[in-house]
Amino acid sequence: MEQKPDTDEAVEPENAARKPKPSKKPESERRCIATGETQPKAGLIRFIVGPEGQIGPDLAERLPGHGIWVTGTRGALEQAIAKKAFARSAKQQVQVPEGLADLVERLLEARTAETLGLARRSGELIMGLERVFETLDREPVAALIEATDAGRDGSRRFHAKLKAADLTGLPLLKELTSGQMGLALGRLNVVHAALKKGRMQEKVLADFARLSAWRRDDARNSTTLKGSAGDETQIAGR
């Protein structure tokens, strides 16, 4: 007599059909007109040709018309302009406005600040140095934010706290001025903030990384902390 397996679990026949595992949807890719490289859309900026033939950025990727994609760095855009790549891609005469690169940077700054505002309204952003310290003592956070024009004393206290609490592995986002953050967050100035873990963290990190890449031709947003003994600790973002 065949002995049944000593288990409560159902045993499937060896030749039973197995359900295929759901495959992860591949990330959409586009080709950069400046470098010729194909990469995920997250690393590029979309441009469109307006009714008058003028090139304009479409950061939200929602405007109608044929999209023209450029790697999300100032250098790549300047290369595309120098090579007259926009006209070739659009297959028509186009007008590239003077100061297009500066316009893109301003729009990236505004988009990043707006995302911070959404995080505040969602209750996921803690503002003010002392409140940030209290939060760090109480719960883990997704990232820390410091204004580019932070004062020396406040910045020294902030970084000393991070090193003392062994929090130097947290992303440190440093791309906006205190005035830009204050305007977006309904305060006069905001110098330090902490981003709590939640539904907004991915978008905040992505927008800061996009702005950082634009300025540095580098997809990493990082700051190096120097201790009193001269040692260096990397606080790296995305």
C-alpha positions in Angstrom: 0.0 0.0 0.0 1.3 3.5 -0.9 2.2 5.5 2.1 0.7 9.0 2.2 3.0 11.9 3.0 3.0 12.9 6.7 1.9 16.5 6.1 -1.3 18.6 6.2 -0.3 20.5 3.0 -1.7 19.6 -0.3 0.8 17.8 -2.6 0.6 18.7 -6.2 1.4 16.1 -8.9 4.8 16.5 -10.4 3.4 17.4 -13.8 0.8 19.9 -12.4 0.8 23.2 -14.2 2.4 26.0 -12.3 1.0 29.5 -12.4 3.5 31.9 -13.9 4.7 34.5 -11.5 3.6 38.0 -12.4 6.5 39.8 -14.1 7.5 43.3 -13.1 6.5 45.8 -15.7 9.6 47.1 -17.4 10.4 50.8 -17.0 9.7 52.8 -20.0 12.8 54.0 -21.9 13.6 56.8 -24.2 16.6 57.9 -26.4 18.5 61.0 -25.6 19.0 63.3 -28.6 22.3 64.6 -27.3 24.1 61.4 -26.3 22.3 58.9 -28.3 21.9 56.7 -25.2 18.7 54.9 -24.4 17.8 55.0 -20.7 14.8 55.0 -18.3 12.6 58.1 -18.6 13.3 59.0 -15.0 16.8 60.1 -16.0 15.6 62.3 -18.9 13.7 65.5 -19.4 10.9 65.7 -22.0 10.7 68.7 -24.4 8.0 69.6 -26.9 7.7 71.9 -29.9 5.2 74.6 -29.3 2.7 76.0 -31.9 5.3 78.7 -32.9 8.1 76.1 -33.3 9.6 77.1 -29.9 11.2 74.4 -27.8 9.9 74.1 -24.3 10.4 71.7 -21.3 7.6 69.4 -20.2 8.7 68.2 -16.8 5.3 66.6 -16.0 5.4 64.8 -19.3 1.7 65.6 -20.0 1.8 68.2 -22.8 0.5 67.0 -26.2 2.8 66.6 -29.2 5.9 64.7 -30.1 8.2 64.3 -27.1 11.9 65.1 -27.5 14.1 63.6 -24.7 17.3 64.8 -23.3 19.4 63.4 -20.4 18.5 65.3 -17.3 21.7 67.3 -17.0 22.6 70.9 -18.0 25.6 69.6 -20.0 23.4 67.2 -22.1 21.0 70.1 -22.9 23.8 72.4 -23.9 25.2 69.6 -26.1 21.8 69.1 -27.8 21.5 72.8 -28.5 25.1 73.0 -29.9 24.4 70.0 -32.2 21.1 71.4 -33.4 19.6 68.1 -32.3 16.2 69.5 -31.6 15.6 70.4 -35.2 16.8 67.0 -36.4 14.5 65.2 -33.9 11.5 67.3 -34.7 12.2 67.2 -38.5 11.4 70.9 -38.7 12.9 74.3 -38.0 12.6 75.1 -34.3 13.5 78.0 -32.0 15.5 77.3 -28.9 14.9 80.2 -26.5 17.8 81.9 -24.9 18.4 80.8 -21.3 16.6 77.4 -21.8 18.9 75.7 -19.4 18.3 78.3 -16.7 14.5 77.9 -17.3 14.7 74.2 -16.8 16.6 74.6 -13.5 14.1 77.1 -12.2 11.3 74.7 -13.1 13.1 71.8 -11.4 13.5 74.0 -8.3 9.8 74.9 -8.3 8.8 71.3 -8.7 11.0 70.1 -5.9 9.7 72.9 -3.6 6.1 72.0 -4.5 6.7 68.4 -3.6 8.0 69.4 -0.2 4.7 71.4 0.3 2.7 68.3 -0.5 4.8 66.3 2.0 4.0 69.0 4.7 0.3 68.9 4.0 0.4 65.1 4.2 2.0 65.4 7.7 5.2 63.8 6.6 7.6 66.7 6.9 9.0 68.0 10.2 10.4 71.5 10.2 12.8 73.3 12.6 16.1 72.2 14.0 14.8 71.3 17.5 11.7 69.5 16.2 14.0 67.5 13.8 16.2 66.5 16.8 13.1 65.4 18.7 11.9 63.3 15.8 15.3 61.7 15.3 15.3 60.6 18.9 11.8 59.1 18.6 11.5 57.5 15.2 13.3 56.6 12.0 13.0 59.0 9.1 13.4 58.7 5.3 15.7 61.7 4.7 17.0 64.9 6.1 16.9 68.3 4.4 19.2 71.3 4.9 19.0 74.7 3.1 22.0 75.6 0.9 22.3 78.8 2.8 22.2 77.3 6.3 24.0 79.3 8.9 27.3 78.0 10.3 26.2 77.5 13.9 23.0 75.7 13.0 24.6 73.6 10.4 27.4 72.6 12.9 24.8 71.5 15.5 22.8 69.6 12.8 25.8 67.6 11.5 27.1 67.0 15.0 23.8 65.5 16.0 23.8 63.2 12.9 27.3 61.9 13.7 26.6 61.4 17.4 23.4 59.5 16.7 25.1 57.4 14.0 22.7 58.7 11.4 25.2 59.4 8.6 23.6 56.8 6.4 20.5 58.9 5.9 20.0 60.8 2.6 20.8 64.4 3.1 19.0 66.6 0.6 20.6 70.0 0.1 19.4 71.7 -3.1 17.0 74.6 -2.1 17.6 77.8 -0.2 15.8 78.6 3.1 13.7 81.1 1.3 12.6 78.7 -1.4 11.7 76.1 1.2 10.0 78.7 3.4 7.8 79.9 0.5 6.7 76.4 -0.4 6.1 75.5 3.3 4.3 78.6 4.4 7.1 79.9 6.6 9.4 82.9 6.4 12.5 80.6 6.2 13.0 76.9 6.6 16.6 75.7 7.2 16.3 72.2 8.5 13.6 69.5 8.0 13.1 65.8 8.3 11.1 63.7 5.8 9.1 61.0 7.6 8.6 57.6 6.0 5.4 57.5 4.1 3.7 57.7 0.7 5.5 61.0 -0.2 9.1 59.9 0.4 9.7 58.3 -3.0 8.5 61.4 -4.9 10.5 63.8 -2.6 13.7 61.8 -3.0 13.2 61.5 -6.8 12.6 65.3 -7.3 15.7 66.2 -5.2 17.8 63.6 -7.1 16.6 65.0 -10.4 17.5 68.6 -9.4 20.9 67.4 -8.1 21.6 65.5 -11.3 20.8 68.6 -13.4 23.3 70.7 -11.5 26.1 68.2 -11.1 25.8 66.0 -14.1 25.6 63.2 -11.5 22.5 61.2 -10.4 23.7 61.1 -6.8 22.9 63.8 -4.3 25.5 63.7 -1.6 27.2 65.7 1.0 30.4 64.9 2.9 30.6 65.6 6.6 34.0 66.4 8.2 34.4 65.6 11.8 36.6 67.5 14.3 39.4 64.9 13.7 39.3 65.5 10.0 37.6 62.2 9.2 35.0 62.2 6.5 31.6 60.5 6.5 29.4 60.3 3.4 25.7 61.1 3.6 24.5 59.9 0.3 21.1 60.4 -1.4 19.6 58.6 -4.2 
